């Protein structure tokens, strides 16, 4: 019995040692006592600023702070243009980036991605048109918009080929817009009959403009959002992954998903470079 007890204690100690070792931060970060994380506060509810206080907030902001706490360091946020986030990792200006960045194969050439959230393109229409457009089947032949700076217009076209054209229905008239805000404006003016944007942002827009938008079906595509870490920083990457796993295990992750209306975007387990 004593032998079994000693073995159990030894096993627990080894498990603790492995866990602690996996979370060991690079010496430079421990010395600085902080993680420098890039963000761009233009993507509510993932990352944005409180209109009243101009303070950073959002799912990524609170999750980043929780990661820092789990790792025993402070978090310093740097607002950086989205296109400059990966170059800023390369120059050492920042350690991580948290801005709902999609994990894509092309980006994996520069960074490893610790994937923590699912995202998907979601069709929606205006409440004023909900009587005419009751489901995704009613989109064939309609004008549907999405930000031209994203993959969504191409994804809508592919969806139309499969679900409209292949079934003998008229194709969707896909319209590129200046951004998701422009698409919503065009829906309200009925220049567009529907649009698509990330399903992680729609709940926020529906809350901001109640009784204005109606979602159609489920997300029709899926991608993974990840935290990019420079490929040479494997120690930091692994530490972030373990911290996220602990936040999922202790309920912090789920609580933040609930707070920001992101239950549909939950991703478990945490993965590395699982995006396509």
C-alpha positions, 0 to 999 in steps of 0.5 A: 500500500505504501509503495502504491502511495509513493508511486501515486505521489511520484506520478502526481509530481511528474505530471505537475512537473510536465505541466509546469515545464510546458508552461515555462516562458522564454527567459526574455518574457519572464524578465520583462514580466509581460506579454506584448500582444497586438490587437486591432479594436475594430472587430466587435465583440472580439476586440473593440473599444467601449464607446463611452470610455475608449477602453479596450474590451471584447472576447480576445481582450479578456481571454488574453488577460486571462492567459497572462494571469495563467502564465504569471505575467502582465499583458501589454496591448499594442494597437496595430493595423491588421496587415502589420501584425505578422510583420510585427511578430517577425521584428519582435515588436510584439510576442503574440497577436489576438484579433480573431485572425484566421489560421491559414496555410499561407500564414503558417509560413510565418507563424504557428497558430494556437487555435482557440475559436471557430468562425463561419460565414453566416447568411442574414437578411433584414427583418423587413424582408424576412417574409420574402426570404424565410430560409437560405433556399430563398437566396437563389436569384437574390443580390447577396453581399459581403466584404470584398476584402474577405473570402466570403464573396467566393464562398457565397459563389461556391454555395450558389453553384451547389445549392442554386445552379446545380438544382436548376435555380438562378444563381445568387448575384454576389456583390462585393462591399466595402466592408460588413458595415457597408453590407448592413447599410445596403441591406437596410436600404434593400439594395441588397436582399441579404449578406454574409459575415462572420457568425461571431460578429452577428450577435453583437450587431443584432444586439446593437440594432435590435429588430433589424437583422434575421439570420438564415440557417447555420454558418455555411463555411468554417475557419479557425481563429488562432493566436499567431506565435513566431515559428521560432518561439516554440516555448512560448507557443506551447505555454500559450496552448497549455494556458488555454487548455487550463482556461477551458478546464476551469470554465473561464473560456466557456464563461467568456463565450457566454458573455459575448454570445459566442457559444457557436464558436467554441473550439475544443480541444485547443489545436496548433496549425489546424487551419486550411 
